Amino acid sequence: MKKNKLIGILLIALMAGLSSWGFLVHRTVNQLAIYGLPRKMQAFFYSHIDSLVYNAPRPDQRRNTDPAEGNKHFLDGEYYGDNAFDIVPHKWEDAVAKYTADTLKKYGTLPYVVAATQQKLTEAFRRKDKDSIIFYATDLGHYIGDAHVPLHTSLNYDGQLTDQRGIHDLWETSVPEAELTGFAIRSRHKAQYLPSVENAIWGIMKHTHSLLPAMFAAEKEVSKSFTDTARKYRWEFRWGKNRRFYSREFAVAFNKALNGSVEAQLIRSANALSDFWYTAWVNAGRPDLGSLVAQPYKKQQFRRERKAYRKDHLLEKGWLISNNFRTRD
């Protein structure tokens, strides 16, 4: 029993080292989602944008102190077979009856955590509890972002099964950090109501999982031009020891080979988060959030930023908050 418990803790620690999307993209997603919200939600969310953006990485940070946090960030689809995202029950109680809670936790609970966090956000809206709304909206953004990272849906979560170790950090952190200024950060998405939160998140993860073959193939193809390991990798002291990561040069080439899938998933994350926030608000009875708006609410600035987002001008104007945080973390 003690040995199994120790192994579980070590696995959680390992997964904690894989920083889902990195601080940069998680914060970006939470900001961009605000621009897709309807008028009656805009003032509240925009007036609290600093907290929503800055605290976006919080669930990853909790892994350092909460052993139960690790399995909330992934689901290893292959364990359940080729059609995992169709055959695994979408509701927690049904899944437990079929597989047991221990099995589900071992192979990841991300879609169930999204549904549970969504419900907590709905209840917070219903109570008009400002702090809880901000807290659960922020955490929900993190988990929605994780659901758009292909390696969070796979047993081969770091390429360790295909001799591609390090591809996790490469896709979700190294590529965005190297290429963000070249991304097309724009969308005209308007939040849509989700009839079933469970079906929505499982559908998202099914699409995300489908991106894996192209990702692994792209890494192998790009590696053919990086036979010199000194060009392909770099060494960095992180998590208490010197570790090997893919080089910036490789990340740029890898991103090109992926034909924009990383930036596409970033925008998909933001659009989906708008939908999940909006759905929680509607399910709570569309409460008036006026009394919860932090003053002063800069309505004109919000409109300028939303317009800039629609035209891919946020970075140009210096309004992408996550990019401004880079030198502080």
PyMOL commands that set and color helices and strands:
alter all, ss='L'
color gray80, all
select helices_A, chain A and resi 2-17+22-34+39-47+49-54+58-62+70-73+77-80+84-87+92-99+101-106+110-127+130-146+150-153+167-182+197-209+212-223+229-232+248-257+261-283+290-292+299-310+321-324
alter helices_A, ss='H'
color red, helices_A
select strands_A, chain A and resi 233-238+241-246
alter strands_A, ss='S'
color yellow, strands_A
deselect
rebuild
show_as cartoon
